Amino acid sequence: MGVFDRAARLARGDQQETYPYQCMSCGADLPVQYHTCPECGSYDVRATKWIDD
């Protein structure tokens, strides 16, 4: 998440912290983009805004 994205979210009044990345293997929510998931070791870490719900 970029600084401007976070600033815009806080300016709108969104107080809930969301995690911008998610491991597709174990579902762990991550605050930064890792090359490998620290929970399960998977290489499939994606930005949550690109994941279809």
PyMOL Python script that loads the backbone (N, CA, C, O; Angstrom):
from pymol import cmd

cmd.read_pdbstr("""\
ATOM      1  N   MET A   1       0.852  -1.164   0.000  1.00  0.00           N
ATOM      2  CA  MET A   1       0.000   0.000   0.000  1.00  0.00           C
ATOM      3  C   MET A   1       0.896   1.224   0.000  1.00  0.00           C
ATOM      4  O   MET A   1       1.867   1.311   0.752  1.00  0.00           O
ATOM      5  N   GLY A   2       0.548   2.161  -0.857  1.00  0.00           N
ATOM      6  CA  GLY A   2       1.322   3.372  -0.933  1.00  0.00           C
ATOM      7  C   GLY A   2       0.921   4.378   0.133  1.00  0.00           C
ATOM      8  O   GLY A   2      -0.140   4.269   0.747  1.00  0.00           O
ATOM      9  N   VAL A   3       1.772   5.336   0.334  1.00  0.00           N
ATOM     10  CA  VAL A   3       1.522   6.385   1.321  1.00  0.00           C
ATOM     11  C   VAL A   3       0.272   7.173   0.946  1.00  0.00           C
ATOM     12  O   VAL A   3      -0.531   7.514   1.814  1.00  0.00           O
ATOM     13  N   PHE A   4       0.105   7.463  -0.338  1.00  0.00           N
ATOM     14  CA  PHE A   4      -1.054   8.238  -0.778  1.00  0.00           C
ATOM     15  C   PHE A   4      -2.348   7.447  -0.633  1.00  0.00           C
ATOM     16  O   PHE A   4      -3.386   8.014  -0.292  1.00  0.00           O
ATOM     17  N   ASP A   5      -2.294   6.131  -0.892  1.00  0.00           N
ATOM     18  CA  ASP A   5      -3.486   5.295  -0.701  1.00  0.00           C
ATOM     19  C   ASP A   5      -3.930   5.316   0.755  1.00  0.00           C
ATOM     20  O   ASP A   5      -5.118   5.458   1.045  1.00  0.00           O
ATOM     21  N   ARG A   6      -2.988   5.177   1.656  1.00  0.00           N
ATOM     22  CA  ARG A   6      -3.314   5.173   3.085  1.00  0.00           C
ATOM     23  C   ARG A   6      -3.823   6.545   3.530  1.00  0.00           C
ATOM     24  O   ARG A   6      -4.779   6.633   4.300  1.00  0.00           O
ATOM     25  N   ALA A   7      -3.187   7.613   3.046  1.00  0.00           N
ATOM     26  CA  ALA A   7      -3.624   8.964   3.409  1.00  0.00           C
ATOM     27  C   ALA A   7      -5.043   9.230   2.908  1.00  0.00           C
ATOM     28  O   ALA A   7      -5.849   9.832   3.617  1.00  0.00           O
ATOM     29  N   ALA A   8      -5.346   8.786   1.701  1.00  0.00           N
ATOM     30  CA  ALA A   8      -6.693   8.983   1.155  1.00  0.00           C
ATOM     31  C   ALA A   8      -7.718   8.207   1.966  1.00  0.00           C
ATOM     32  O   ALA A   8      -8.811   8.711   2.226  1.00  0.00           O
ATOM     33  N   ARG A   9      -7.381   6.993   2.365  1.00  0.00           N
ATOM     34  CA  ARG A   9      -8.301   6.185   3.165  1.00  0.00           C
ATOM     35  C   ARG A   9      -8.550   6.831   4.520  1.00  0.00           C
ATOM     36  O   ARG A   9      -9.688   6.864   4.987  1.00  0.00           O
ATOM     37  N   LEU A  10      -7.516   7.339   5.151  1.00  0.00           N
ATOM     38  CA  LEU A  10      -7.669   7.987   6.451  1.00  0.00           C
ATOM     39  C   LEU A  10      -8.426   9.307   6.321  1.00  0.00           C
ATOM     40  O   LEU A  10      -9.175   9.678   7.225  1.00  0.00           O
ATOM     41  N   ALA A  11      -8.241  10.022   5.206  1.00  0.00           N
ATOM     42  CA  ALA A  11      -8.964  11.275   4.994  1.00  0.00           C
ATOM     43  C   ALA A  11     -10.464  11.037   4.837  1.00  0.00           C
ATOM     44  O   ALA A  11     -11.271  11.885   5.217  1.00  0.00           O
ATOM     45  N   ARG A  12     -10.838   9.889   4.282  1.00  0.00           N
ATOM     46  CA  ARG A  12     -12.255   9.542   4.145  1.00  0.00           C
ATOM     47  C   ARG A  12     -12.861   9.116   5.477  1.00  0.00           C
ATOM     48  O   ARG A  12     -14.081   9.003   5.599  1.00  0.00           O
ATOM     49  N   GLY A  13     -12.019   8.882   6.468  1.00  0.00           N
ATOM     50  CA  GLY A  13     -12.527   8.487   7.778  1.00  0.00           C
ATOM     51  C   GLY A  13     -12.524   6.996   8.021  1.00  0.00           C
ATOM     52  O   GLY A  13     -13.072   6.531   9.020  1.00  0.00           O
ATOM     53  N   ASP A  14     -11.915   6.233   7.122  1.00  0.00           N
ATOM     54  CA  ASP A  14     -11.828   4.791   7.320  1.00  0.00           C
ATOM     55  C   ASP A  14     -10.803   4.504   8.413  1.00  0.00           C
ATOM     56  O   ASP A  14      -9.612   4.758   8.233  1.00  0.00           O
ATOM     57  N   GLN A  15     -11.254   3.988   9.518  1.00  0.00           N
ATOM     58  CA  GLN A  15     -10.358   3.705  10.631  1.00  0.00           C
ATOM     59  C   GLN A  15      -9.887   2.260  10.647  1.00  0.00           C
ATOM     60  O   GLN A  15      -8.868   1.941  11.260  1.00  0.00           O
ATOM     61  N   GLN A  16     -10.626   1.388   9.976  1.00  0.00           N
ATOM     62  CA  GLN A  16     -10.272  -0.025   9.993  1.00  0.00           C
ATOM     63  C   GLN A  16      -9.042  -0.254   9.117  1.00  0.00           C
ATOM     64  O   GLN A  16      -9.018   0.120   7.945  1.00  0.00           O
ATOM     65  N   GLU A  17      -8.036  -0.869   9.701  1.00  0.00           N
ATOM     66  CA  GLU A  17      -6.811  -1.177   8.968  1.00  0.00           C
ATOM     67  C   GLU A  17      -7.045  -2.419   8.125  1.00  0.00           C
ATOM     68  O   GLU A  17      -7.453  -3.459   8.643  1.00  0.00           O
ATOM     69  N   THR A  18      -6.793  -2.314   6.849  1.00  0.00           N
ATOM     70  CA  THR A  18      -6.917  -3.472   5.973  1.00  0.00           C
ATOM     71  C   THR A  18      -5.529  -3.880   5.510  1.00  0.00           C
ATOM     72  O   THR A  18      -4.615  -3.058   5.437  1.00  0.00           O
ATOM     73  N   TYR A  19      -5.387  -5.139   5.202  1.00  0.00           N
ATOM     74  CA  TYR A  19      -4.109  -5.644   4.730  1.00  0.00           C
ATOM     75  C   TYR A  19      -4.163  -5.759   3.216  1.00  0.00           C
ATOM     76  O   TYR A  19      -5.040  -6.433   2.675  1.00  0.00           O
ATOM     77  N   PRO A  20      -3.227  -5.102   2.523  1.00  0.00           N
ATOM     78  CA  PRO A  20      -3.303  -5.025   1.073  1.00  0.00           C
ATOM     79  C   PRO A  20      -2.844  -6.274   0.321  1.00  0.00           C
ATOM     80  O   PRO A  20      -3.000  -6.341  -0.898  1.00  0.00           O
ATOM     81  N   TYR A  21      -2.283  -7.265   1.018  1.00  0.00           N
ATOM     82  CA  TYR A  21      -1.804  -8.472   0.352  1.00  0.00           C
ATOM     83  C   TYR A  21      -2.341  -9.698   1.062  1.00  0.00           C
ATOM     84  O   TYR A  21      -2.609  -9.672   2.263  1.00  0.00           O
ATOM     85  N   GLN A  22      -2.498 -10.792   0.289  1.00  0.00           N
ATOM     86  CA  GLN A  22      -3.025 -12.030   0.853  1.00  0.00           C
ATOM     87  C   GLN A  22      -2.328 -13.215   0.206  1.00  0.00           C
ATOM     88  O   GLN A  22      -2.071 -13.218  -0.998  1.00  0.00           O
ATOM     89  N   CYS A  23      -2.028 -14.218   1.014  1.00  0.00           N
ATOM     90  CA  CYS A  23      -1.482 -15.472   0.512  1.00  0.00           C
ATOM     91  C   CYS A  23      -2.637 -16.293  -0.045  1.00  0.00           C
ATOM     92  O   CYS A  23      -3.638 -16.506   0.638  1.00  0.00           O
ATOM     93  N   MET A  24      -2.497 -16.747  -1.272  1.00  0.00           N
ATOM     94  CA  MET A  24      -3.560 -17.522  -1.901  1.00  0.00           C
ATOM     95  C   MET A  24      -3.577 -18.966  -1.410  1.00  0.00           C
ATOM     96  O   MET A  24      -4.587 -19.652  -1.566  1.00  0.00           O
ATOM     97  N   SER A  25      -2.490 -19.439  -0.825  1.00  0.00           N
ATOM     98  CA  SER A  25      -2.437 -20.823  -0.348  1.00  0.00           C
ATOM     99  C   SER A  25      -3.073 -20.993   1.025  1.00  0.00           C
ATOM    100  O   SER A  25      -3.905 -21.879   1.220  1.00  0.00           O
ATOM    101  N   CYS A  26      -2.680 -20.138   1.986  1.00  0.00           N
ATOM    102  CA  CYS A  26      -3.178 -20.313   3.356  1.00  0.00           C
ATOM    103  C   CYS A  26      -4.169 -19.231   3.772  1.00  0.00           C
ATOM    104  O   CYS A  26      -4.807 -19.351   4.818  1.00  0.00           O
ATOM    105  N   GLY A  27      -4.309 -18.162   2.960  1.00  0.00           N
ATOM    106  CA  GLY A  27      -5.267 -17.107   3.270  1.00  0.00           C
ATOM    107  C   GLY A  27      -4.773 -16.069   4.260  1.00  0.00           C
ATOM    108  O   GLY A  27      -5.564 -15.255   4.735  1.00  0.00           O
ATOM    109  N   ALA A  28      -3.487 -16.074   4.585  1.00  0.00           N
ATOM    110  CA  ALA A  28      -2.942 -15.108   5.542  1.00  0.00           C
ATOM    111  C   ALA A  28      -3.012 -13.697   4.966  1.00  0.00           C
ATOM    112  O   ALA A  28      -2.667 -13.476   3.805  1.00  0.00           O
ATOM    113  N   ASP A  29      -3.459 -12.745   5.782  1.00  0.00           N
ATOM    114  CA  ASP A  29      -3.478 -11.336   5.395  1.00  0.00           C
ATOM    115  C   ASP A  29      -2.130 -10.727   5.755  1.00  0.00           C
ATOM    116  O   ASP A  29      -1.638 -10.911   6.868  1.00  0.00           O
ATOM    117  N   LEU A  30      -1.532 -10.000   4.813  1.00  0.00           N
ATOM    118  CA  LEU A  30      -0.177  -9.492   4.994  1.00  0.00           C
ATOM    119  C   LEU A  30      -0.137  -7.975   4.798  1.00  0.00           C
ATOM    120  O   LEU A  30      -0.760  -7.459   3.870  1.00  0.00           O
ATOM    121  N   PRO A  31       0.586  -7.256   5.660  1.00  0.00           N
ATOM    122  CA  PRO A  31       0.656  -5.802   5.556  1.00  0.00           C
ATOM    123  C   PRO A  31       1.592  -5.314   4.448  1.00  0.00           C
ATOM    124  O   PRO A  31       1.459  -4.181   3.986  1.00  0.00           O
ATOM    125  N   VAL A  32       2.530  -6.152   4.022  1.00  0.00           N
ATOM    126  CA  VAL A  32       3.467  -5.809   2.946  1.00  0.00           C
ATOM    127  C   VAL A  32       3.550  -6.978   1.980  1.00  0.00           C
ATOM    128  O   VAL A  32       3.144  -8.093   2.308  1.00  0.00           O
ATOM    129  N   GLN A  33       4.078  -6.722   0.781  1.00  0.00           N
ATOM    130  CA  GLN A  33       4.191  -7.785  -0.208  1.00  0.00           C
ATOM    131  C   GLN A  33       5.473  -8.567   0.035  1.00  0.00           C
ATOM    132  O   GLN A  33       6.577  -8.030  -0.061  1.00  0.00           O
ATOM    133  N   TYR A  34       5.305  -9.832   0.348  1.00  0.00           N
ATOM    134  CA  TYR A  34       6.430 -10.739   0.525  1.00  0.00           C
ATOM    135  C   TYR A  34       6.613 -11.554  -0.744  1.00  0.00           C
ATOM    136  O   TYR A  34       5.657 -11.770  -1.490  1.00  0.00           O
ATOM    137  N   HIS A  35       7.844 -12.010  -0.993  1.00  0.00           N
ATOM    138  CA  HIS A  35       8.071 -12.928  -2.111  1.00  0.00           C
ATOM    139  C   HIS A  35       7.559 -14.312  -1.752  1.00  0.00           C
ATOM    140  O   HIS A  35       7.055 -15.038  -2.609  1.00  0.00           O
ATOM    141  N   THR A  36       7.692 -14.673  -0.479  1.00  0.00           N
ATOM    142  CA  THR A  36       7.136 -15.932   0.025  1.00  0.00           C
ATOM    143  C   THR A  36       6.329 -15.629   1.276  1.00  0.00           C
ATOM    144  O   THR A  36       6.685 -14.746   2.056  1.00  0.00           O
ATOM    145  N   CYS A  37       5.249 -16.361   1.462  1.00  0.00           N
ATOM    146  CA  CYS A  37       4.390 -16.165   2.629  1.00  0.00           C
ATOM    147  C   CYS A  37       5.144 -16.567   3.895  1.00  0.00           C
ATOM    148  O   CYS A  37       5.694 -17.667   3.951  1.00  0.00           O
ATOM    149  N   PRO A  38       5.182 -15.705   4.912  1.00  0.00           N
ATOM    150  CA  PRO A  38       5.870 -16.052   6.158  1.00  0.00           C
ATOM    151  C   PRO A  38       5.139 -17.132   6.956  1.00  0.00           C
ATOM    152  O   PRO A  38       5.730 -17.744   7.845  1.00  0.00           O
ATOM    153  N   GLU A  39       3.869 -17.373   6.653  1.00  0.00           N
ATOM    154  CA  GLU A  39       3.089 -18.382   7.376  1.00  0.00           C
ATOM    155  C   GLU A  39       3.301 -19.784   6.819  1.00  0.00           C
ATOM    156  O   GLU A  39       3.530 -20.730   7.572  1.00  0.00           O
ATOM    157  N   CYS A  40       3.224 -19.917   5.470  1.00  0.00           N
ATOM    158  CA  CYS A  40       3.258 -21.261   4.883  1.00  0.00           C
ATOM    159  C   CYS A  40       4.386 -21.474   3.882  1.00  0.00           C
ATOM    160  O   CYS A  40       4.646 -22.613   3.491  1.00  0.00           O
ATOM    161  N   GLY A  41       5.066 -20.405   3.456  1.00  0.00           N
ATOM    162  CA  GLY A  41       6.172 -20.546   2.516  1.00  0.00           C
ATOM    163  C   GLY A  41       5.768 -20.521   1.047  1.00  0.00           C
ATOM    164  O   GLY A  41       6.615 -20.708   0.174  1.00  0.00           O
ATOM    165  N   SER A  42       4.501 -20.295   0.765  1.00  0.00           N
ATOM    166  CA  SER A  42       4.013 -20.265  -0.613  1.00  0.00           C
ATOM    167  C   SER A  42       4.544 -19.037  -1.347  1.00  0.00           C
ATOM    168  O   SER A  42       4.814 -18.003  -0.737  1.00  0.00           O
ATOM    169  N   TYR A  43       4.691 -19.167  -2.663  1.00  0.00           N
ATOM    170  CA  TYR A  43       5.126 -18.047  -3.495  1.00  0.00           C
ATOM    171  C   TYR A  43       3.945 -17.278  -4.084  1.00  0.00           C
ATOM    172  O   TYR A  43       4.149 -16.329  -4.841  1.00  0.00           O
ATOM    173  N   ASP A  44       2.728 -17.667  -3.753  1.00  0.00           N
ATOM    174  CA  ASP A  44       1.530 -17.069  -4.350  1.00  0.00           C
ATOM    175  C   ASP A  44       0.934 -16.004  -3.431  1.00  0.00           C
ATOM    176  O   ASP A  44      -0.099 -16.233  -2.801  1.00  0.00           O
ATOM    177  N   VAL A  45       1.587 -14.831  -3.351  1.00  0.00           N
ATOM    178  CA  VAL A  45       1.115 -13.694  -2.560  1.00  0.00           C
ATOM    179  C   VAL A  45       0.632 -12.637  -3.546  1.00  0.00           C
ATOM    180  O   VAL A  45       1.378 -12.228  -4.436  1.00  0.00           O
ATOM    181  N   ARG A  46      -0.615 -12.196  -3.389  1.00  0.00           N
ATOM    182  CA  ARG A  46      -1.218 -11.260  -4.342  1.00  0.00           C
ATOM    183  C   ARG A  46      -1.806 -10.043  -3.640  1.00  0.00           C
ATOM    184  O   ARG A  46      -2.114 -10.083  -2.449  1.00  0.00           O
ATOM    185  N   ALA A  47      -1.955  -8.969  -4.392  1.00  0.00           N
ATOM    186  CA  ALA A  47      -2.628  -7.768  -3.893  1.00  0.00           C
ATOM    187  C   ALA A  47      -4.112  -8.066  -3.774  1.00  0.00           C
ATOM    188  O   ALA A  47      -4.709  -8.620  -4.697  1.00  0.00           O
ATOM    189  N   THR A  48      -4.718  -7.702  -2.639  1.00  0.00           N
ATOM    190  CA  THR A  48      -6.131  -8.016  -2.419  1.00  0.00           C
ATOM    191  C   THR A  48      -7.045  -7.271  -3.383  1.00  0.00           C
ATOM    192  O   THR A  48      -8.149  -7.740  -3.658  1.00  0.00           O
ATOM    193  N   LYS A  49      -6.617  -6.124  -3.904  1.00  0.00           N
ATOM    194  CA  LYS A  49      -7.483  -5.398  -4.836  1.00  0.00           C
ATOM    195  C   LYS A  49      -7.597  -6.112  -6.179  1.00  0.00           C
ATOM    196  O   LYS A  49      -8.477  -5.775  -6.971  1.00  0.00           O
ATOM    197  N   TRP A  50      -6.735  -7.085  -6.458  1.00  0.00           N
ATOM    198  CA  TRP A  50      -6.798  -7.842  -7.706  1.00  0.00           C
ATOM    199  C   TRP A  50      -7.420  -9.216  -7.528  1.00  0.00           C
ATOM    200  O   TRP A  50      -7.536  -9.967  -8.496  1.00  0.00           O
ATOM    201  N   ILE A  51      -7.823  -9.558  -6.314  1.00  0.00           N
ATOM    202  CA  ILE A  51      -8.430 -10.859  -6.050  1.00  0.00           C
ATOM    203  C   ILE A  51      -9.938 -10.727  -6.197  1.00  0.00           C
ATOM    204  O   ILE A  51     -10.548  -9.852  -5.583  1.00  0.00           O
ATOM    205  N   ASP A  52     -10.542 -11.586  -7.004  1.00  0.00           N
ATOM    206  CA  ASP A  52     -11.998 -11.583  -7.156  1.00  0.00           C
ATOM    207  C   ASP A  52     -12.626 -12.166  -5.912  1.00  0.00           C
ATOM    208  O   ASP A  52     -12.232 -13.236  -5.447  1.00  0.00           O
ATOM    209  N   ASP A  53     -13.612 -11.456  -5.371  1.00  0.00           N
ATOM    210  CA  ASP A  53     -14.308 -11.948  -4.181  1.00  0.00           C
ATOM    211  C   ASP A  53     -15.468 -12.825  -4.556  1.00  0.00           C
ATOM    212  O   ASP A  53     -16.170 -13.328  -3.680  1.00  0.00           O
TER     213      ASP A  53
END
""", "prot")
cmd.dss("prot")
cmd.show_as("cartoon", "prot")
cmd.util.cbc("prot")
cmd.orient("prot")
